[in-house]
Amino acid sequence: MSTNTDAAEQLTSWRDRKRYYWLWGLFVPTGLFTVGLPLIWMFNEAGLHGLAHLPFWLGPILLYIVIPLADRFFGPDGENPPDAVIAHLENDRYYRYLTYLYLPFQYAGLIMACYLLTANDLGWLGIDGGLLIVDKIGLAITIGLVGGIGINTAHELGHKKVDLERWLSRIALAQTGYGHFYIEHNRGHHVRVATPEDPASSRLGESFWEFLPRTVKGSAVSAWQLEKARLERIGTGPWTWRNELLQAWAMTVVLYAALIAVFGIGLVPWLILQAVFGFSLLEVVNYLEHYGLARQRGASGRYERAAPTHSWNSDHLVTNVFLYHLQRHSDHHAYPTRRYQTLRSWDGAPNLPSGYATMIMLAYFPPLWRKVMDKRVLAHYDGDVTRANIHPRTRDRVLARYGAEPAL
């Protein structure tokens, strides 16, 4: 009786302190309109033309400076929803509507960026003629950031059982041409995570720059194989409109064709740049989420079940808000369909030393990354490096350096 009473009290008294913080996640797709363009106009009007170039780089400034500093200032999140409120939170549509809203803002920003990238007269912004190359590069990367975090939004939507959300997931992926993620992540990565067979699990001794081409190619090939196998089970070949991979890639073709038809062929290199930056942002996050972690084989030769120990976590508040709790990655792998607002931080899961935004910068510099992370992988396996997922190319070197017998 007291258990039921306690649960009822938790349901009525507990409040999600981040309920309205989640609105900050919409700053990413709206920042060009709410901050970028107003600042460009203001700086030009004030004669500060040098400063007017900075807002075109709003995305990198947010990702590499603002969020890491905010993570450090605000620190860890530290709040988990109690079990008694999980079902109530799951059914609160406010949270899912925030993810839905990301998409119209995402595409409004993309269209505005395409206009700015190709316009020859931007006098209304105080710019003589069109944008300089440096501004175009910054703008393409900024809009690529929107598309990259849009992949994370697609990740949240694509795991759900509601048909609308699955379609919205594929729409969100169209900007970066990464529609195969919808298939490979759900049916591939979640099955093979933390094994050498998973293209999205990075290996000890593998740099991000080695991982990136391997995972881009491997994920696309995996998605094709998975969808081909699904279609064979229902008695058809892969070259059919029922192929969800072809559907997803067709969305990108139609989108790009429409944008090029409206804004001109000169848009092509900028569409490519924003797409590459967008999906590389996803892949650098993949890189840090499972680095060096490995599921062990049992006596039968089968891998053990995926557990919280097979994902690196980080529970820093600000990045949590911008990435819909993606940093609580162990809980996501344990409960893939669970909505972001109910994900919890697990005791006993390996933890990154900082938030994802900070770790992304570290991953770009392999010597620094190895200095920070290799010792953590080794400590996670109590000094027995042979239990880690080791990159084949560097295996001999890793074993020579860390191959001492585990401490008793």
Rosetta blueprint (number, residue, H / E / L):
1 M L
2 S H
3 T H
4 N H
5 T H
6 D H
7 A H
8 A H
9 E H
10 Q H
11 L H
12 T H
13 S H
14 W L
15 R L
16 D L
17 R L
18 K L
19 R L
20 Y L
21 Y H
22 W H
23 L H
24 W H
25 G H
26 L H
27 F H
28 V H
29 P H
30 T H
31 G H
32 L H
33 F H
34 T H
35 V H
36 G H
37 L H
38 P H
39 L H
40 I H
41 W H
42 M H
43 F H
44 N H
45 E H
46 A L
47 G L
48 L L
49 H L
50 G L
51 L H
52 A H
53 H H
54 L H
55 P H
56 F H
57 W H
58 L H
59 G H
60 P H
61 I H
62 L H
63 L H
64 Y H
65 I H
66 V H
67 I H
68 P H
69 L H
70 A H
71 D H
72 R H
73 F H
74 F H
75 G L
76 P E
77 D L
78 G L
79 E L
80 N L
81 P L
82 P L
83 D H
84 A H
85 V H
86 I H
87 A H
88 H H
89 L H
90 E H
91 N L
92 D L
93 R H
94 Y H
95 Y H
96 R H
97 Y H
98 L H
99 T H
100 Y H
101 L H
102 Y H
103 L H
104 P H
105 F H
106 Q H
107 Y H
108 A H
109 G H
110 L H
111 I H
112 M H
113 A H
114 C H
115 Y H
116 L H
117 L H
118 T H
119 A L
120 N L
121 D L
122 L E
123 G H
124 W H
125 L H
126 G L
127 I E
128 D L
129 G L
130 G L
131 L L
132 L L
133 I H
134 V H
135 D H
136 K H
137 I H
138 G H
139 L H
140 A H
141 I H
142 T H
143 I H
144 G H
145 L H
146 V H
147 G H
148 G H
149 I H
150 G H
151 I H
152 N H
153 T H
154 A H
155 H H
156 E H
157 L H
158 G H
159 H L
160 K L
161 K L
162 V L
163 D H
164 L H
165 E H
166 R H
167 W H
168 L H
169 S H
170 R H
171 I H
172 A H
173 L H
174 A H
175 Q L
176 T L
177 G L
178 Y L
179 G L
180 H L
181 F H
182 Y H
183 I H
184 E H
185 H H
186 N H
187 R H
188 G H
189 H H
190 H H
191 V H
192 R H
193 V L
194 A L
195 T L
196 P L
197 E L
198 D L
199 P L
200 A L
201 S L
202 S L
203 R L
204 L E
205 G L
206 E L
207 S L
208 F H
209 W H
210 E H
211 F H
212 L H
213 P H
214 R H
215 T H
216 V H
217 K H
218 G H
219 S H
220 A H
221 V H
222 S H
223 A H
224 W H
225 Q H
226 L H
227 E H
228 K H
229 A H
230 R H
231 L H
232 E H
233 R H
234 I L
235 G L
236 T L
237 G L
238 P L
239 W L
240 T L
241 W L
242 R L
243 N L
244 E H
245 L H
246 L H
247 Q H
248 A H
249 W H
250 A H
251 M H
252 T H
253 V H
254 V H
255 L H
256 Y H
257 A H
258 A H
259 L H
260 I H
261 A H
262 V H
263 F H
264 G L
265 I H
266 G H
267 L H
268 V H
269 P H
270 W H
271 L H
272 I H
273 L H
274 Q H
275 A H
276 V H
277 F H
278 G H
279 F H
280 S H
281 L H
282 L H
283 E H
284 V H
285 V H
286 N H
287 Y H
288 L H
289 E H
290 H L
291 Y L
292 G L
293 L L
294 A L
295 R L
296 Q L
297 R E
298 G L
299 A L
300 S L
301 G L
302 R L
303 Y E
304 E L
305 R L
306 A L
307 A L
308 P H
309 T H
310 H H
311 S L
312 W L
313 N E
314 S L
315 D L
316 H E
317 L H
318 V H
319 T H
320 N H
321 V H
322 F H
323 L L
324 Y L
325 H L
326 L L
327 Q L
328 R L
329 H H
330 S H
331 D H
332 H H
333 H H
334 A H
335 Y L
336 P L
337 T L
338 R L
339 R L
340 Y H
341 Q H
342 T H
343 L L
344 R L
345 S L
346 W L
347 D L
348 G L
349 A L
350 P L
351 N E
352 L L
353 P L
354 S L
355 G L
356 Y H
357 A H
358 T H
359 M H
360 I H
361 M H
362 L H
363 A H
364 Y L
365 F L
366 P H
367 P H
368 L H
369 W H
370 R H
371 K H
372 V H
373 M H
374 D H
375 K H
376 R H
377 V H
378 L H
379 A H
380 H H
381 Y L
382 D L
383 G L
384 D L
385 V H
386 T H
387 R H
388 A L
389 N L
390 I E
391 H L
392 P H
393 R H
394 T H
395 R H
396 D H
397 R H
398 V H
399 L H
400 A H
401 R H
402 Y H
403 G L
404 A L
405 E L
406 P L
407 A L
408 L L
